[in-house]
Amino acid sequence: MITMIAAAAENNALGKDNDLVWHLPDDFKRFKRLTSGHHIIMGRKTFESFPKLLPERTHVIITRKDDYNPEGTIVVNSLEEALRVSKLDEQPFIIGGGEIYKMGMDVADRIELTRVHAEFEADTYFPEIDEDEWKVIKEQFHEEDEKHDHSFTYLTYERRS
């Protein structure tokens, strides 16, 4: 099962200047819980936005750069190659950015989306989810509170058969 995981605003905004435009600690915890022990597939810019390697995960980076090889990662040139090197993982996660998500829409079986209930200016967006192709199988609302500036909903989509 190939899963895309993202947090996107109502207008599908993902981030700006290679960073998130919100801070949702519970969403970070969920991301860690779901992706730990798995391959995480991402573009180079997404990888470079991390302060360090995320523990307990295999980092697979997609880039066109030939001489790119950060220590402790697997570097590939295509999403197909990323999925091939992740084939022993029963649930690799595609974690962004925008271009990688667009490619992932054709191959993913599941989307774990945190829908942030606000709109933001951004330079990176999550692709539109076609309701004819995807159905929500689980949702959980989280109210805005002292740790979270925005309310949000965890949505689990599965591809319709």
C-alpha positions in Angstrom: 0.0 0.0 0.0 1.5 3.3 -1.1 0.4 6.2 1.1 0.7 9.9 0.6 0.8 12.0 3.8 0.4 15.7 3.9 -1.1 18.7 5.7 -2.9 21.1 3.4 -5.0 24.2 3.9 -8.5 24.6 2.6 -7.0 26.1 -0.6 -4.5 23.2 -0.8 -1.6 25.3 0.4 1.3 23.2 1.7 4.0 25.7 2.4 5.9 28.8 1.4 9.7 29.3 1.0 10.3 25.6 1.7 8.6 25.7 5.1 5.1 25.0 6.6 2.9 28.1 7.1 1.4 26.7 10.4 2.5 24.9 13.5 0.3 21.9 14.6 2.1 19.8 17.2 -0.5 17.0 17.2 -0.1 16.7 13.4 3.7 16.3 13.8 3.1 13.5 16.4 0.7 11.8 14.0 3.1 12.1 11.1 5.8 10.5 13.3 3.6 7.7 14.5 2.4 6.8 11.0 5.7 7.0 9.2 8.1 5.6 11.8 9.6 2.3 10.6 8.8 3.1 7.0 10.4 4.5 3.8 9.6 8.2 3.4 9.8 9.3 -0.3 10.4 13.0 -0.9 11.8 15.6 -3.2 15.2 17.2 -2.6 13.8 20.5 -1.4 11.5 18.7 1.1 14.5 16.8 2.4 16.6 20.0 2.7 13.8 21.6 4.8 14.5 19.1 7.6 17.0 20.1 10.3 18.3 16.5 10.4 17.4 13.0 9.3 14.0 11.9 10.8 14.7 9.0 13.2 13.4 5.5 12.5 12.7 6.1 8.9 14.5 5.3 5.6 14.8 8.6 3.6 14.4 8.2 -0.2 15.1 11.4 -2.1 14.1 12.1 -5.6 16.3 14.5 -7.5 17.6 15.3 -10.9 21.0 16.3 -9.4 23.6 13.6 -10.3 26.1 14.4 -7.5 23.6 14.6 -4.7 24.1 12.0 -2.0 23.5 13.1 1.6 24.8 10.6 4.2 22.2 8.1 5.5 19.8 8.5 2.5 18.9 6.7 -0.7 19.0 9.0 -3.7 17.0 8.2 -6.9 16.0 10.0 -10.1 12.3 9.1 -10.4 9.2 8.2 -8.3 9.2 4.8 -10.0 12.8 4.2 -8.8 11.8 5.4 -5.3 9.0 2.9 -5.2 11.3 0.1 -6.5 13.9 0.7 -3.7 11.0 0.8 -1.2 9.3 -2.4 -2.4 10.1 -4.4 0.8 8.2 -1.9 2.9 4.5 -2.8 3.1 3.6 0.9 3.4 6.0 3.5 2.0 5.0 7.1 2.5 5.2 9.9 -0.1 5.7 13.0 2.0 6.2 15.8 -0.6 6.7 18.3 -2.0 4.1 19.6 -4.4 5.6 18.0 -7.6 6.2 14.6 -5.9 2.5 14.7 -4.6 1.3 15.3 -8.2 3.2 12.3 -9.4 2.1 10.3 -6.4 -1.6 10.8 -7.2 -1.4 8.2 -10.0 0.2 5.5 -7.8 -1.0 6.0 -4.3 -3.6 3.7 -2.7 -4.2 5.9 0.3 -4.0 9.6 1.3 -3.5 10.6 4.9 -4.4 14.3 4.8 -4.5 16.8 7.6 -6.9 19.5 6.3 -6.1 22.8 8.0 -9.2 24.9 8.3 -7.8 28.2 7.0 -6.4 29.5 3.7 -2.8 30.6 3.3 -0.6 32.2 0.7 1.8 29.6 -0.5 4.2 28.6 -3.3 3.5 24.9 -3.0 0.1 23.2 -3.2 -1.3 19.7 -2.7 -3.1 18.4 -5.9 -6.9 18.5 -6.0 -8.4 15.2 -4.7 -10.9 13.9 -7.2 -13.9 12.7 -5.2 -14.8 10.3 -8.1 -11.4 8.5 -7.6 -11.1 8.8 -3.8 -13.4 8.2 -0.8 -13.0 9.3 2.8 -12.9 6.3 5.0 -12.1 8.0 8.3 -12.2 11.5 9.6 -11.3 13.1 13.0 -11.8 16.8 13.8 -9.4 18.7 16.0 -10.4 22.0 17.5 -8.2 25.1 17.6 -6.6 25.3 21.1 -3.7 26.9 23.0 -1.2 24.7 21.1 -2.9 24.9 17.7 -3.6 28.2 15.9 -6.1 26.5 13.5 -8.6 23.8 13.7 -8.0 20.8 11.4 -9.4 17.5 10.4 -7.5 14.2 9.8 -8.9 12.6 6.6 -8.0 9.2 5.4 -8.8 8.6 1.8 -8.7 5.3 -0.1 -8.8 4.9 -3.9 -12.2 3.8 -5.1 -12.1 0.4 -6.8 
